[in-house]
Amino acid sequence: MTGKIRLTGTGVLLICAALCICLSHGCAEKRKRYTYERIKADYRPPERPAAPYPDAVKAPLSIDQAIYIALRDHPDVEMALARIRQAYAMIDEAAASFWPVVSAYGEYLQGDAPSSFLFKTIDQRRLPPNVNFNEPGWFENYEVGLKARINLFNGGRDLLRRRMAETGLDIHELDRRSIENALVESVIHAYFQALAALDYVEIAKGSVETVEEQRRVVEVRYRAGGALRSDLLSLEVRLAQAREEMIRAHNNRDLTMAALAVLLSLDPDAPLRLQSGETVEPSFPRDYSSGLTQALANRPELKKVRYQVIQSYMAIDAARAEYLPKADAYARFYMDDPSADFETSRDNWVAGVILNWDFFTGMSTRASVNRARGVLDEMLALDRKTTREIQIDLKSAYLRLAEAEARLDVSRASVAQAEESLSLVKKEYEGGSATITRYLEAELALNSARILARAAYYDKERALASVGRGLGYWANHAEEVRKTNDK
């Protein structure tokens, strides 16, 4: 064997050992890097908008303020925004196909292969005369250069991928609107549930005060001999029941307020205060037939599925494009030298066009087209399913609204009747013509009627919120709330 050996076996072993040590150290560092605690400490997610209500837990919250806080801080919305950022990145990635790829490279080569010796020495512009190509001997070469490549034609796949990525962005935007549509409804439900719990506390407190006052009067009469002990004991039992109801009402209030705080991404123990007298007054159709037309036009879920149908059809065309040839232009500028003493007078360049046509791929292209067709069939079936689900969802919401309105009318009449009945029984009891049992029954009936009336009122408000979600109304309302509070 002729030529020179520049690296001994020991040297190779030392280099391999050094590489192994570096790789093992790097793997150990990566293992430390990829832990939950390390990621939480090192990674900084995108900054969220500054809170417009720094004292939100101290000031009474309106419905719109609660909606805004939920839209700003809820994890579901954050995840939807993260998917939108991914969609933008996918558009940029697809658009990159229309730009050339430029890279710099460096190469070191040594050996005694005749073909490599010939081509590298010629590229060095230093081919010696009378060289024996069968035994060229040992040689080495350093090469640096620039390479560029751009696609000229690939059957329209790059354009389709970009359009699919843009459609994907529309899909993720609609997914966000769908989440916000449902989230606004959940906030309204939780808000009115909390208001109802606060009203229950006030009703229970009023009941305790009423029974306590009556017990005080009967106790005075009992000591004076004008009332029976059984009357006093009956009032004490009723007072204990009223206090139990008040404890239950306080517990219910605490739980509903904690649930609302969690929905707003606040601490469950946050001392929220709510504005009283809030109501939902959306401007949407009050009958199902008119509302269905609006729902089918506005529901983000249905729009999302129909964009998925469009995207799936694009995927079929992209799969079919695999049947067409591809053409790429390329260019390379480089310099070679045996000792890395590069000179521009000995530079080299090449440029050309490559046409590649995979006219047989083992039927993989046909399989890709069939798979894309299957996805389109699935999306069309999902479109029909979603349409029917929206119809039944909206119909149920309108029916629940009608029930809530009827129940509210009945409950208001019941409260008026119970108030009048208690007033009459109280007079009869004070006149001695009615027993204490009758009085307590009338007082309990009024208390129950008031609770049912408040429940019916808030049920109606929640039913309106459900109709709004069924129509897709809250998705638009969320944008209005965000714009108003971001000013």
Buried (B, 14 or more C-beta within 10 A) or exposed (E): EEEEEEEEEEEEEEEEEEEEEEEEEEEEEEEEEEEEEEEEEEEEEEEEEEEEBEEBBEEEBEBBBBBBBBBBBBEBBBEBBEBBEEBBEBBEEBBEBEEEEEEEEEEEBBBBEBEBBBBBBEBBBEEEEEBEEEEBEBBBBBBBBEBBBBBEEBBBBBBBBBBBBBBBBBBBBBBBBBBBBBBBBBBBBBBBBBBBBBBBBBBBBBBBEBBBEBBEEBBEBBEEEEBBEEBBEBBBEBBEBBBEBBEEBBEBBBBBBBBBBBBBBBEEEBEBEBBEEBEBEEEBBEEBEEBBEBBBEBBBBBBBBBBBBBBBBBBBBBBBBBBBEBBBBBBBBBBBBBEBEBEEEBBBEEEEEEEEEEEEEEEEBBEBBEEBBEBBEEBBEBBEEBBEEBBEBBBBBBEBBBBBBEBBEEBBEBBEEBBEBBEEBBEBBEEEEBBBEBBBBBBBBBBBBBBBBBBBBBBBBBBBBBBBBBBBBBBBBBEEBBEEBEE
